[in-house]
Amino acid sequence: MPTVGILGAGAMGAGIAQVAATAGWKVRLIDVDRSTCEAAKEGIGKRFVRNVAKGRMNQIDADDAMDRIMPSDITELSDCELFIEAIIEDIDIKVAAITPVLVVLPEEAIIATNTSSLSVSELGERIGAPRRTCGMHFFNPAPIMKLVEVVRGTNTDTTVLDRIATIATNWGKEVARCADTPGFIVNRVARPYYLEAFRCMEDGLADPPVVDEAMKTIGGFRMGPFELTDFIGHDINTATTRGVWEQWDRPSRLAPVALQERLVSDGMLGRKSGCGVYDWSGEQPVCVLRPPQGAATGISELGDTAERFCAAAAGDPEALARCTDRQKIVFTRILAALLNEAAWAAHDGVAEPADIDVAMQAGVNYPRGLFAWASDIGENLVAGTLSALDASVDDGRFAPPA
C-alpha cells in the first residue's frame, strides 16, 4: 500500500488526506502537534459519516479509509513515496518546515507543495531538492473540487511530473499541467471574470444583479462574478489580483479595481463579514453596491458587436432573447476578456490550451473551456470583438497577444 506524508492538518491538508485515504493510500498526517492531527481525523470521520448517509460510499470503505489515516510525526515518514506540504503561504516557513523532513524521507520520495502563489522552483532550490520538487495545487474543498494543477519547477524531473499526474488521476482528480508562473493557470486566467465585472459597474453600464444574471443566463456560469467574489471574500480576491498583477509586471488587463479594494478597506468582505456587494444578513441577498450616476459608456458603439458575439457564444438562444442590450454588452466584455487572458496565458508559456481548458472547467466550474468556447464562436468574430472593445477603452486591456 503506497504511503503519503502530509504536512499541515488544516482544512486543505485534511481535505487532501481524505482524498488520498479514500483512494486507498496510507496517510501519515503531521502538524505542530499530534492533537491537531487527531482533530483533523475526527473531522474527516464526520464527513465520511455524512457520505455514507447520503449513499456516496459504503460503511466498510469509510472504516477502511479512516484506518489508513494516521496522525504521525516527522520521524515516521520513512515509508512515504510522496510528501505533500499544505501549510501557510510563506516560503520561509515552508522551507523551515520541509528541510528537517528530508532527512527522514526516502531519497526518491517526491516533494509536492500545495502552494497557490509561491514559486515552486525557488522552494525546490532552497530545500536542496529541485529535481524532485513540484507543485500539486488542490482547490478547496479538496474532496469536492476536481482540479489539481501539476506545476513544473524549472528543474523538476519529467518523471516526477508524470508520476504526480498519475497519482492525482488515480485519486479521482482532473490534471492540468502548467509552468511555475505567477497564479499558475486558474488564479491568473480567472482574473477578468471579477475585474471586468467591476469595470462594467464603474462605467455605469449595469448594477451587480444585472451583471450576475447576464453571466448566468447568457453564458451558463453557475455564479455571477459579484456573487462569486462575495463567496470567495474580497480580501482574498483582491490580494490574489494584486499579487498576479505585480508579478506579471502590471499589465492593464490584470490591474486591480479601486472599487473592489475600497470594499476591503471598508470591511465589506462578502458573506464572511455579512456584507460585500450584497447584504447577506437576511433570507435573500440584497445588493448594496450601486454604479455611479451618469450615462453609461460604450452602449451605442458596442451594441452590434455584442449582438453578434452573444448570438455565437450563448448556449440558449431563448434565454439570450430575454436579455437586454446592456446585459449583452456586459457578457461580451467579460467573456471576451476571459478568452483574451487565456490566449495570453498560452502565449506566455503558462500551459497548453488543452490544460487551460481543463483547469477552468474543473477548477472554477466554467461551462466550457475557453479555447473550445473561442473556437465555437469563431476566430474572426473573437478577433473583431476584441478589436472593437479595445477601441472603446484607453488602457489597451483588450489587445490580444501577437
C-alpha positions, -999 to +999 in steps of 0.1 A: +000+000+000+016+034-010+021+060+017+018+098+015+030+121+042+010+153+045+024+183+064-004+205+076-037+193+092-057+224+085-087+225+061-066+219+030-043+193+044-072+174+060-090+175+027-061+161+008-057+134+035-093+124+029-088+123-008-057+101-005-072+077+021-104+073+001-082+063-029-065+036-009-033+053+002-019+051+037-017+087+050+007+100+076-007+133+088+017+157+106+014+191+122+029+211+150+013+186+175-005+153+172-037+167+188-042+189+157-040+158+135-063+139+158-089+167+155-084+167+117-090+130+115-122+134+136-134+160+112-127+136+082-147+109+101-177+132+104-175+138+066-174+101+060-205+096+082-223+121+060-211+105+028-223+071+040-257+085+050-261+101+015-250+069-003-218+083-016-197+055+000-204+024+020-195+019+056-168-007+050-149+017+027-154+045+051-140+025+080-110+013+059-102+048+048-103+060+084-079+033+094-055+044+068-052+080+082-025+080+109-016+111+129+022+110+129+053+130+135+084+136+113+103+106+125+076+083+110+078+094+073+105+069+062+079+048+042+065+077+022+069+078-016+052+112-017+053+141+007+028+170+003+032+203+021+000+222+028+008+249+053+008+287+054+017+307+022+051+319+034+081+305+016+105+309+046+081+290+068+077+263+042+115+259+038+120+257+075+092+231+079+102+209+049+140+208+054+141+185+085+117+162+068+142+155+040+165+137+065+137+111+071+121+107+037+134+082+012+159+097-013+135+091-042+104+104-025+086+132-044+081+165-026+050+184-036+038+218-025+002+228-024+011+265-028-013+286-049+010+316-052+047+309-044+075+298-067+079+260-069+113+265-084+125+286-055+112+262-030+129+233-046+162+251-048+161+264-012+154+229+002+182+214-020+159+191-039+149+208-071+146+177-093+120+160-071+100+191-061+068+201-079+035+218-073+004+197-066-022+225-062-055+213-050-086+235-048-107+240-017-125+219-006-101+192-019-126+163-016-151+181-038-131+202-063-119+181-092-088+200-103-052+195-094-027+218-111+006+199-115+033+226-116+067+220-130+096+238-114+125+250-136+145+219-128+117+194-119+124+160-134+098+150-160+093+115-144+083+133-112+056+153-131+044+121-148+041+103-115+023+131-098-002+134-127-008+096-125-014+098-087-038+127-090-057+109-117-059+078-096-072+099-067-101+109-089-088+143-100-085+160-133-050+172-140-038+204-157-001+207-162+014+242-161+047+261-157+059+277-125+044+312-132+025+337-111-010+324-104-004+292-124-035+287-146-067+294-127-057+322-105-044+341-135-069+333-162-099+338-140-090+374-131-111+391-158-142+374-146-141+396-115-122+426-127-142+433-159-174+429-139-163+457-115-152+478-145-187+474-161-202+488-129-177+516-126-186+526-162-223+528-152-232+500-175-251+478-151-256+471-114-243+438-098-276+418-101-278+427-138-242+416-143-246+384-124-277+375-143-261+382-176-233+358-170-256+330-157-283+335-183-262+340-215-231+321-206-244+294-183-220+303-154-231+288-121-225+320-102-222+356-113-189+374-107-203+396-078-219+366-061-187+347-065-164+374-051-187+377-021-184+340-016-146+339-020-141+370+001-130+404-014-098+404+008-087+371-007-098+380-042-081+414-043-049+400-027-047+374-055-054+400-081-027+424-068-002+395-065-007+382-100-007+418-114+025+427-097+043+395-106+033+398-143+047+434-145+014+452-141-005+446-174-036+467-177-057+435-182-050+424-146-050+458-129-069+459-095-101+479-094-103+507-069-140+500-061-133+464-050-103+474-030-125+500-013-148+473-002-119+456+016-108+488+033-144+493+045-146+458+059-172+447+033-156+413+026-186+394+015-205+365+031-180+360+059-184+396+071-222+396+064-219+422+036-200+428+005-215+437-029-246+421-013-260+422+022-263+385+033-280+391+067-315+383+055-331+353+038-322+367+004-291+387-005-298+424-012-274+444-034-259+474-016-234+485-042-246+507-070-230+520-102-221+557-103-247+581-116-244+593-152-246+580-187-231+545-193-203+543-218-199+522-248-236+512-254-242+526-289-207+518-301-207+482-290-244+472-295-240+455-329-207+438-319-222+425-287-253+412-305-232+391-329-208+379-302-236+368-279-255+351-307-224+329-313-215+324-277-248+318-259-258+283-250-295+290-250-309+313-278-343+316-260-326+328-228-305+353-248-336+368-263-348+377-228-316+397-221-312+435-225-287+452-247-268+462-216-266+426-204-253+415-238-225+442-237-216+431-201-214+395-212-194+404-242-169+424-222-164+398-195-162+367-218-140+384-244-116+394-216-115+358-203-108+345-238-081+371-243-065+362-209-065+325-218-047+334-251-022+355-232-015+327-208-008+302-236+013+329-253+033+334-221+040+297-218+018+291-187+002+260-201-011+244-233-046+254-244-060+219-236-047+222-200-061+257-196-095+244-207-094+216-182-083+239-154-110+264-160-138+238-162-126+216-133-111+244-111-138+271-113-167+253-130-168+273-162-194+259-185-169+255-213-132+255-218-122+290-230-103+278-261-131+255-270-156+284-265-135+307-287-135+280-314-172+277-312-176+315-315-152+317-344-117+331-346-127+361-368-156+371-346-135+368-314-107+389-330-132+415-343-149+417-309-116+423-291-107+449-316-140+468-311-136+465-273-100+477-274-111+508-294-137+516-267-111+518-238-080+538-233-058+512-214-053+486-241-066+458-219-084+440-248-054+439-270-046+403-279-011+387-280+007+389-313 
